Each structure stands twice: as C-alpha cells, then as structure tokens.
Amino acid sequence: MPTSPFPDTTPLPGKRPLRIGVAGVGVVGQGVIKYLSEHPDFAPAIGEVVVTAVSARDRYRKRDVDLTSYQWFDDPVALATSDAIDLFVELIGGSEGPAKAAVEAALALGRPVVTANKALLAIHGHALAKTAERTGAALLFEAAVMGGTPAVKMLREGLTGDQVDRVAGILNGTCNYILSEMEASGRSFAEVLSEAQAKGFAEADPTTDIGGFDAGHKITLLGALAFGAAPDFAAADVQGIEAVDLIDIRLAHDLGYRIKLIAEATRDGDFASVRVHPALTPLGHPLAQAGGSLNALFIEGRRIGRLFLQGTGAGQGPTAAAVAADIADYLAGGRRPVFQRPAVELQPLKPADHAKRTTAAYFRLRVHDHPGVIAAISDALARCELSIDSFLQRSVQPGGLVPIVLTTRPALETQIDAAVAAIAALDVVAEPPRMIRIAMI
Ligand SMILES: NC(=O)c1ccc[n+]([C@@H]2O[C@H](COP(=O)([O-])OP(=O)(O)OC[C@H]3O[C@@H](n4cnc5c(N)ncnc54)[C@H](OP(=O)(O)O)[C@@H]3O)[C@@H](O)[C@H]2O)c1
C-alpha cells in the first residue's frame, strides 16, 4: 500500500529491544557492533538496541569483535530481508553489487535502513528514496558525510527554515592529510601517499579518495539536502589532487594561500554547480586552517548567514557514533523525507553553465630567459581581458628556465581557460602553464 513520503519510524518502545542486522564487519561495522554491545541503552529515553545478526564476506576472518553470538549470513540480501532483524545497517560500501542489492531488498520490504555508503546514495539515492517512500521505510545516512560530524542532520533538520544556497568545504580526510603533510614535510605527493597507505590512512587503491570521487559523492549528497533536489553525481565536476606539485604548495604559501581540495555545491535558481577541485585558499580562512585529516564545511543560508562546521570526517569511533545517532533517530520516531522533499517531487537541478562561472586563478609557468617574456605574457592575458593581481618571478633555474607565478582577478572561467591556451601557445613558454583556481570563499 503506498504510504506517506514521511517514513513510519514508529519504534517498539516498551516491547522488545530493536534488533539490528549489520552487513559489513570491517572498520565501521566492527565499531558499530562494539559500541552497541557495550551500550545497548545508549539512548535510554527512547529504547534498547541489540545486534542480532551480521554478514560479511569471510566468516572465518579474524576480527576485533567476537561475532559468535550473532546469527551469521553469507548473503547480505538474506540478512536484509531476514525476520531476525528490525533495522538493517549497511556497512559494506560501493555503489553497486551486494550493498545496493541488500539496501534495495530491505527498503522494498519497508524495513528501515541506516547506511554510511555515500557512493550508493550519490548515484542511486533518488531511486532508493522512491522505494523508501513507497514502502514507508526510513533511509538514514548521517555517517556517509563527515563521519561523526553531523552535517547531514544540520541540513536535513536544523536548516529547513532557511534557504541554503551554498555548501563548501573539505570533505575528504585522506586528501587533506596528504596536502597538509606535503606542506609540513616538504615531501612529494607520491612519497606522502605511500606513507599514508603504509599507515592505513589511505586505501591500497587510493583512486576514489585522491581522484576527488569520494568528496564528489559527499558534496552531491550535501547539495541534494541543502537544495531539496535529487542527488545527481553524474552532473558533478570532479578533479582530484594527483596533479598538485610540492612547488605549487610552496609558491601558493608565498602568495598567502594554502592548497586544499574544495568540494562545493552552489545553487542559482533552477541551476546548481556541484564540483570538487584543488583550490588556493587564503591562509587566514578557517578552511585553510583545517589541517591533517580534519573535515570542514561552510553552509550559507539566506537568513542564518554563514555556519562553519569542523570535525573528524572518518574513523571507526566517529563513524560508528553517526550510525548510532541514526538508529536513535529512528527509535525516536523522526519522520522526514530522505532528501528534504517527497521523493516523487524531487528533481535534479540543471547543471550550471560553465561559461557563466567566475573564479580567480593561479598560473605557474616556466619561461625561457629572454627579453620581452613578461610583456608577451601580459599581452596574452590582456587579450583574454584578464587582470593580474600578483606576480612572482624566481631566479633562473639550470637549463635557463625562469619560474613565474601570477594570480588573476576574478573572471569568467572561459576567460581563464582561454588564457591557459593563449599562454601555452607562446614561444617563450617552455611548457603549458599549471592553473589552479583560487577559492571564492
Ligand atoms: N572507514 C571509515 O572511516 C568510513 C567513514 C565514513 C563512511 N564509511 C563508509 O562505510 C562503509 C564501510 O566502510 P569500511 O571502512 O568499514 O569498509 P571495510 O573495512 O572495507 O569493510 C567492508 C566490509 O564489507 C564486507 N563485504 C565486502 N563485500 C561483501 C559481500 N559481497 N558480502 C558481504 N559482505 C561484504 C567485508 O567483509 P570481510 O570483512 O569478510 O572482507 C567487510 O567486512 C563504506 O560505505 C564507507 O564508504 C567509512
């Protein structure tokens, strides 16, 4: 029977504890099991919680938590649909495969789902929200963005009385750690990345993090919540940090900036720009000061002005705390649509026109040590109607090349792109210029 878009989260207080099935017993899954087994009454006013069943790939794998007292399922879909549980927690990860199949199966039955899976929701969130709405199931995902820092709750509940036009921040702790370490230690991207992998701060296959995709999934979700729109990861414009050189970090610092991977979603009427890219951020700005693996977020609302949120964006304890918060919300009977509006009304916003975006930019180039070089560069910028804001020239390097760095005043991104091409075409320039946007925050 079709139901209201607001999921029926009426719990079972005073009856039996809410029975939880956990699929995925890795970093986060083990944290959730540990926490709930040590604190079954963590939300004393609203009811008791007990893990009854689990699923993972390898039943005999050695883990930090003892799973022998829980019913084991080889198949997460069988767990999601089992009568042994009241609420399904998905902590497998990945946008397709078993995570998607199990979440779909639980929601189709009208069973509440709590997940930390940003990839799944950024890509299939609208379809999953429609299923949840049709069956009256809750679908909660606080842990999917900023780990233990309650960004989702803030947008979903705290700011519904305002119109939020922009969210922007640092949403991937691995990238933030790598950039911070490069600056602090003077080591290259490759060196810091392999150390981060050895310490377990970065995945063996780091593409999702360093390619900007993880931050892209998260900002897609925050944008959807902020604007009351369908999440649409395919429309996000994603660039990672692989091409950030140590020299850019140093030169940016000399100019008064720190390079950060910025994820931003901006709304302009029926249009939205959702993008992730490295950006020079003024040293005094709070986003520039969020170092190491911290996450940070600005939210701009018409009435509330600017909010700043900073905290741990990942890790076993914080992420398990966010999963527990969602379980408590479900128990407390909160009734809200998954992305602010009923899923049948949700539309993706149209992607903003790249030609209309503005930015200031940093250019690094290496030029031959000839008279007239500076005039040629200034002329190329003038032809694109770009004004120079600052200019740095370093001494001649071996091979006779001179490093030059300049920053521009804000201009249309099409002008910046044209300037990159115009400078690259100059005979005096040894290689195409490196361009990094300057954050407009
Ligand atoms: N780690 C964090 O700090 C963090 C923070 C925020 C959000 N998240 C999100 O939380 C989710 C889990 O992350 P994680 O770091 O805990 O991952 P993880 O340590 O790699 O754990 C993944 C778990 O899923 C299980 N699994 C994989 N394929 C399966 C299958 N076909 N059937 C059943 N189980 C399967 C694995 O089983 P085996 O153990 O048997 O191999 C493992 O227990 C992801 O969506 C991630 O993006 C993680």
The ligand as an ORCA input file, in Angstrom:
! r2SCAN-3c Opt
* xyz 0 1
  N      36.229      3.768      7.247
  C      35.709      4.954      7.538
  O      36.281      5.715      8.316
  C      34.395      5.380      6.934
  C      33.887      6.650      7.251
  C      32.650      7.044      6.740
  C      31.956      6.179      5.907
  N      32.498      4.951      5.594
  C      31.712      4.072      4.726
  O      31.348      2.936      5.486
  C      31.260      1.803      4.632
  C      32.182      0.707      5.170
  O      33.499      1.179      5.206
  P      34.659      0.379      5.961
  O      35.823      1.304      6.011
  O      34.153     -0.184      7.225
  O      34.965     -0.783      4.889
  P      35.809     -2.119      5.113
  O      36.658     -2.020      6.326
  O      36.452     -2.423      3.815
  O      34.681     -3.218      5.406
  C      33.825     -3.681      4.402
  C      33.071     -4.896      4.936
  O      32.157     -5.314      3.922
  C      32.265     -6.730      3.797
  N      31.932     -7.139      2.452
  C      32.558     -6.833      1.305
  N      31.964     -7.436      0.270
  C      30.934     -8.150      0.795
  C      29.966     -9.018      0.260
  N      29.946     -9.301     -1.046
  N      29.063     -9.576      1.092
  C      29.092     -9.309      2.413
  N      29.999     -8.514      2.989
  C      30.904     -7.946      2.178
  C      33.701     -7.060      4.129
  O      33.762     -8.431      4.505
  P      35.127     -9.153      5.027
  O      35.475     -8.417      6.298
  O      34.748    -10.555      5.284
  O      36.123     -8.940      3.938
  C      33.956     -6.088      5.276
  O      33.546     -6.654      6.484
  C      31.625      2.307      3.232
  O      30.455      2.678      2.548
  C      32.450      3.541      3.519
  O      32.446      4.463      2.460
  C      33.688      4.539      6.093
*
